[in-house]
Amino acid sequence: MTAKRPEVAAAALPDEGAAARPIHTIVIVGTGQAGGWAAQTLRREGFTGRIVLIGDEVHPPHERPPLSKAVLSGAAQPETTRLMKPEAFDALGAQWRPGVQARRIDRAARQVLLSDGEAVPYDKLILCTGGRARRLAVPGADQVPLHTLRTVEDAMALAPALMPGRRVVVVGGGWIGLEVAATARQRGADVVVVETQGRLCERTVPAAISEYLLALHHSQGTRVVLGAGVLGFARAADGRSEVRLADGSVLVADTIVLGIGLVPNDELAREAGLACEGGVLVDARCRTSDPDILAAGDVAVALNPWAGRRLRLESWQNAQDQGIAAARSALGHAVDYQPLPWFWSDQYGMNLQIYGVPTPAHRVVQRGDQASGGFVLFYLAGDVVQAAIGPNAARDLRFARRLIEQRRPVNVERLADLGTPMSKL
Ligand SMILES: Cc1cc2nc3c(=O)[nH]c(=O)nc-3n(C[C@H](O)[C@H](O)[C@H](O)COP(=O)(O)OP(=O)(O)OC[C@H]3O[C@@H](n4cnc5c(N)ncnc54)[C@H](O)[C@@H]3O)c2cc1C
């Protein structure tokens, strides 16, 4: 089914119809999830030319969600995160440059200059450079060990610290922070989450869901300190670490984890003069302001009609779908990538999913409650569902997605009534 997308004004990006040149070489910078999907898609679409995959990590393309869940808890090995089996990766016949950084794009000469001194020419270049964990520039940040969680190495370094009796302070009550807190708690650690804002995940979920998450973490024995700015860190006399809060209190920790967001790796694009706005600006064909350079995944910012504004989507689904879209677009296929945002998080066995972008202007309708095992909050404009979010309600949320995409008015009483199957709406 084709979703009816809301109309929004297009971003000023390259014109269509630039004279097509033959494509011999496609270079992909970044071998995370989006880069991996872009490479696979090029071959699936029949591209027989040269694919060069440049990745500053040493791992083949892989997915990150398990790094804060099964890999961090020790239930899965890092190799399980790989996007492709080794044989399938080899079969792509891509020239993979592990551990090599793309340092500069020479747009005039159409080549990428690498950290090992090589210059790789391209006909099309796809930037899938993702982002890196944000650091905290406060006094003492260089005096104590501070963990972040983005890479396989980060997860492997943090996992041994999550042990019974160990105090873990997680700075940041967003998704990564909460997932680390849940995993640490499940491994028996004593966990405190410190969040500057007045509620959890304030940037991405409505207050009702923040409250739900807070209650969930409390119920599992995790302490959550809200509205608490971190002033600095210090080494305690016993060799442990101190987290100094703005209210004057001090938390002593064996391990400190920063989960305070992501900085998009858009320097390469910015230095090449591509339009950037908190990430690399792309159109619905994944093209940057240079039509021979495309971008996908966490680094890309695009006008999203479902949100009515530009968004950088940090999600598994987007990394996959936009990686695919960018590869198809690079080959000249008609691509119109304007996704309905979808994100999920797993904490203590609870699965939360979000479709669309809820705003305070929406009317909220609730279906189910915690006593019924899970619930969904629908966000409506008039009688049309615009967004839906809920814990342990994957099935209802799949139907909710259809309602959002169809943009048809719904009967609000029936929507709220658990006796009416979602399939009948
Ligand atoms: C711990 C964790 C848990 C997550 N859990 C969920 C979840 O539950 N649900 C969900 O929807 N999403 C989740 N996400 C988000 C999801 O994993 C990301 O959106 C996705 O990985 C983005 O893929 P990407 O390819 O755009 O970027 P990345 O996976 O970050 O890949 C970018 C790659 O480019 C490399 N690179 C950057 N610059 C250069 C350069 N100049 N030269 C060479 N290489 C370069 C980077 O080192 C990296 O390897 C999670 C993310 C993390 C970190």
The ligand as an SDF file (V2000), in Angstrom:
LIG
                    3D

 53 58  0  0  0  0  0  0  0  0999 V2000
   23.9540    1.3690   21.5120 C   0  0  0  0  0  0  0  0  0  0  0  0
   22.9050    1.7080   20.4920 C   0  0  0  0  0  0  0  0  0  0  0  0
   21.6290    1.1560   20.5890 C   0  0  0  0  0  0  0  0  0  0  0  0
   20.6550    1.4670   19.6530 C   0  0  0  0  0  0  0  0  0  0  0  0
   19.4080    0.9300   19.7790 N   0  0  0  0  0  0  0  0  0  0  0  0
   18.4540    1.2220   18.8780 C   0  0  0  0  0  0  0  0  0  0  0  0
   17.1480    0.6830   18.9960 C   0  0  0  0  0  0  0  0  0  0  0  0
   16.8460   -0.0540   19.9180 O   0  0  0  0  0  0  0  0  0  0  0  0
   16.2230    1.0150   18.0470 N   0  0  0  0  0  0  0  0  0  0  0  0
   16.5180    1.8210   16.9930 C   0  0  0  0  0  0  0  0  0  0  0  0
   15.6380    2.0930   16.1550 O   0  0  0  0  0  0  0  0  0  0  0  0
   17.7600    2.3560   16.8570 N   0  0  0  0  0  0  0  0  0  0  0  0
   18.7280    2.0870   17.7670 C   0  0  0  0  0  0  0  0  0  0  0  0
   19.9810    2.6250   17.6440 N   0  0  0  0  0  0  0  0  0  0  0  0
   20.2550    3.5320   16.5220 C   0  0  0  0  0  0  0  0  0  0  0  0
   20.7780    2.8050   15.2880 C   0  0  0  0  0  0  0  0  0  0  0  0
   21.6720    1.8080   15.6390 O   0  0  0  0  0  0  0  0  0  0  0  0
   21.4630    3.8390   14.3980 C   0  0  0  0  0  0  0  0  0  0  0  0
   20.4420    4.7120   13.9620 O   0  0  0  0  0  0  0  0  0  0  0  0
   22.1940    3.2200   13.2300 C   0  0  0  0  0  0  0  0  0  0  0  0
   23.2690    2.4440   13.6770 O   0  0  0  0  0  0  0  0  0  0  0  0
   22.7380    4.2930   12.2980 C   0  0  0  0  0  0  0  0  0  0  0  0
   23.4630    3.6880   11.2660 O   0  0  0  0  0  0  0  0  0  0  0  0
   24.4550    4.5350   10.3660 P   0  0  0  0  0  0  0  0  0  0  0  0
   25.0030    3.5720    9.3850 O   0  0  0  0  0  0  0  0  0  0  0  0
   23.8070    5.7670    9.9060 O   0  0  0  0  0  0  0  0  0  0  0  0
   25.6060    5.0310   11.3490 O   0  0  0  0  0  0  0  0  0  0  0  0
   26.7130    4.1870   12.1060 P   0  0  0  0  0  0  0  0  0  0  0  0
   26.1640    2.8400   12.4400 O   0  0  0  0  0  0  0  0  0  0  0  0
   27.1940    5.0470   13.2010 O   0  0  0  0  0  0  0  0  0  0  0  0
   27.8780    3.9980   11.0420 O   0  0  0  0  0  0  0  0  0  0  0  0
   28.6820    5.0480   10.6240 C   0  0  0  0  0  0  0  0  0  0  0  0
   30.0690    4.5120   10.3530 C   0  0  0  0  0  0  0  0  0  0  0  0
   30.8310    5.5000    9.6650 O   0  0  0  0  0  0  0  0  0  0  0  0
   32.1380    5.5460   10.2090 C   0  0  0  0  0  0  0  0  0  0  0  0
   32.7550    6.8180    9.8260 N   0  0  0  0  0  0  0  0  0  0  0  0
   32.4170    8.0540   10.2370 C   0  0  0  0  0  0  0  0  0  0  0  0
   33.1870    8.9840    9.6480 N   0  0  0  0  0  0  0  0  0  0  0  0
   34.0420    8.3190    8.8370 C   0  0  0  0  0  0  0  0  0  0  0  0
   35.0810    8.7230    7.9610 C   0  0  0  0  0  0  0  0  0  0  0  0
   35.3970   10.0070    7.7720 N   0  0  0  0  0  0  0  0  0  0  0  0
   35.7730    7.7680    7.2890 N   0  0  0  0  0  0  0  0  0  0  0  0
   35.4630    6.4390    7.4520 C   0  0  0  0  0  0  0  0  0  0  0  0
   34.4860    6.0120    8.2570 N   0  0  0  0  0  0  0  0  0  0  0  0
   33.7670    6.9300    8.9400 C   0  0  0  0  0  0  0  0  0  0  0  0
   31.8610    5.3620   11.6950 C   0  0  0  0  0  0  0  0  0  0  0  0
   33.0000    5.0190   12.4280 O   0  0  0  0  0  0  0  0  0  0  0  0
   30.8360    4.2270   11.6360 C   0  0  0  0  0  0  0  0  0  0  0  0
   31.4680    2.9770   11.5250 O   0  0  0  0  0  0  0  0  0  0  0  0
   20.9680    2.3430   18.5810 C   0  0  0  0  0  0  0  0  0  0  0  0
   22.2550    2.9160   18.4960 C   0  0  0  0  0  0  0  0  0  0  0  0
   23.2140    2.6090   19.4430 C   0  0  0  0  0  0  0  0  0  0  0  0
   24.5830    3.2300   19.3530 C   0  0  0  0  0  0  0  0  0  0  0  0
  1  2  1  0
  2  3  1  0
  2 52  2  0
  3  4  2  0
  4  5  1  0
  4 50  1  0
  5  6  2  0
  6  7  1  0
  6 13  1  0
  7  8  2  0
  7  9  1  0
  9 10  1  0
 10 11  2  0
 10 12  1  0
 12 13  2  0
 13 14  1  0
 14 15  1  0
 14 50  1  0
 15 16  1  0
 16 17  1  0
 16 18  1  0
 18 19  1  0
 18 20  1  0
 20 21  1  0
 20 22  1  0
 22 23  1  0
 23 24  1  0
 24 25  2  0
 24 26  1  0
 24 27  1  0
 27 28  1  0
 28 29  2  0
 28 30  1  0
 28 31  1  0
 31 32  1  0
 32 33  1  0
 33 34  1  0
 33 48  1  0
 34 35  1  0
 35 36  1  0
 35 46  1  0
 36 37  1  0
 36 45  1  0
 37 38  2  0
 38 39  1  0
 39 40  1  0
 39 45  2  0
 40 41  1  0
 40 42  2  0
 42 43  1  0
 43 44  2  0
 44 45  1  0
 46 47  1  0
 46 48  1  0
 48 49  1  0
 50 51  2  0
 51 52  1  0
 52 53  1  0
M  END
$$$$
